[in-house]
Amino acid sequence: MIYLDNNATTKIDEEVLAFALPFLTTNFANASSTHRFGLVANEAVKNARKQVCTLLNCEPNEIVFTSGATEAINLVIKGLQSVPNRKHIITVQTEHTAVLDTCVYMESIGYEVTYLPVQRSGLLDLGLLKEHITENTLLVCVMFANNEIGTIQPIKQIADLAHEKGAYFFTDATQAVGKIPVKVNDLGVDFLAFSGHKLHAPKGIGALYVRAQAGRKAHLTPLQHGGGHEKGLRSGTLNVFGIVGLGQACEVAQKNMEKNTTKIAEMRDFLEKELLKIENTFVNGNIENRLPNTTNICFEGADSEAIILGLEDIAVSNGSACTSMKIEPSHVLKAIGLTDEQAFQSIRLSLSKHNTMEEMKIAAEKITKLVRELREML
Ligand SMILES: *Cc1c(COP(=O)(O)O)cnc(C)c1O
């Protein structure tokens, strides 16, 4: 398998697995238990929390472990219902469905939600954002980096605009954490969500960063009640294996970030350059402000579903969503101005440090051959 779908999920690192596995086997204790084994698990959780904080540049009491980004996103958006008077949320059309669907839910309970459009590059127009933030705006919610096209938004400037009007700023940084520097203190974000399995940690673990200052004022309402874990924000027995894995993955990511970014971007650029040699192809989104591992390419006249199937041992994706037996074009590609047809002819290739240049050569050759074959069949 040549795996080029790392924005969907990543392979767990061997060293991360080796580090976390004993917490499923030899020491499976509950981190809340007061016996010796529980204390060891509790120490391991504390250590993991520190590792996460080192990557994000925050304090241990600002991290809430969750089951993933989706839960963290739900926790912050729904949790802010406790704030009185402000009933308006601003988000962006290219957000992940975890954000968009939660916002639709907020509309159903009486909130007004503005879904801002983006430019052809995928970037948000800050002037437009500024026009929409009012004294009634509770939350501005803009993703750090897009999962389909990789566009990186100017997070600090967006946070500043939100704060000027007293609104909170939340970013879904699931595609950014571990890939590019994300320092919450420098950026001034109030809430940030991410997920372990996007950075070579296990599935089923993620975290919400809650800025200590913001948290005191906002008093997030928890989604689940119970044992009062995670300072009451997320009750339920801690996933020690997942937490320890997430912490270790953060440390590994931090240690090798520059080296990996260079290597991954080189491979991505090579692959992209080779694929653009095919006639009638173009890159979707912004080439400058983009994740180093992602490219999204439209192959006009070749159906993306046929490409995915035809590639067999090469894993790539299109952003289409299957909703009740109808296939919908990617809402992200639509938002940057592609026609339905172009969206259905676009493929996302997302790399990781586990890929090799040799794989890029094979993938480029196979995709080129397949696209030409598919076009001939038209
Ligand atoms: C993957 C992803 C999510 C959802 O993460 P889960 O771990 O499935 O909850 C949310 N936002 C973005 C940008 C993602 O890429």
The ligand as an SDF file (V2000), in Angstrom:
LIG
                    3D

 15 15  0  0  0  0  0  0  0  0999 V2000
  -10.3580   14.6070   11.2610 C   0  0  0  0  0  0  0  0  0  0  0  0
  -10.8580   15.9600   11.5340 C   0  0  0  0  0  0  0  0  0  0  0  0
  -11.8360   16.1960   12.5270 C   0  0  0  0  0  0  0  0  0  0  0  0
  -12.5000   15.0870   13.3030 C   0  0  0  0  0  0  0  0  0  0  0  0
  -11.5960   14.3630   14.0810 O   0  0  0  0  0  0  0  0  0  0  0  0
  -12.0910   13.0640   14.8710 P   0  0  0  0  0  0  0  0  0  0  0  0
  -10.8910   12.5120   15.4670 O   0  0  0  0  0  0  0  0  0  0  0  0
  -12.7020   12.1560   13.8430 O   0  0  0  0  0  0  0  0  0  0  0  0
  -13.1020   13.4720   15.8440 O   0  0  0  0  0  0  0  0  0  0  0  0
  -12.2200   17.5010   12.7420 C   0  0  0  0  0  0  0  0  0  0  0  0
  -11.6840   18.5190   12.0660 N   0  0  0  0  0  0  0  0  0  0  0  0
  -10.7430   18.3400   11.1180 C   0  0  0  0  0  0  0  0  0  0  0  0
  -10.1710   19.5130   10.4180 C   0  0  0  0  0  0  0  0  0  0  0  0
  -10.3030   17.0590   10.8240 C   0  0  0  0  0  0  0  0  0  0  0  0
   -9.3840   16.8800    9.8760 O   0  0  0  0  0  0  0  0  0  0  0  0
  1  2  1  0
  2  3  1  0
  2 14  2  0
  3  4  1  0
  3 10  2  0
  4  5  1  0
  5  6  1  0
  6  7  2  0
  6  8  1  0
  6  9  1  0
 10 11  1  0
 11 12  2  0
 12 13  1  0
 12 14  1  0
 14 15  1  0
M  END
$$$$
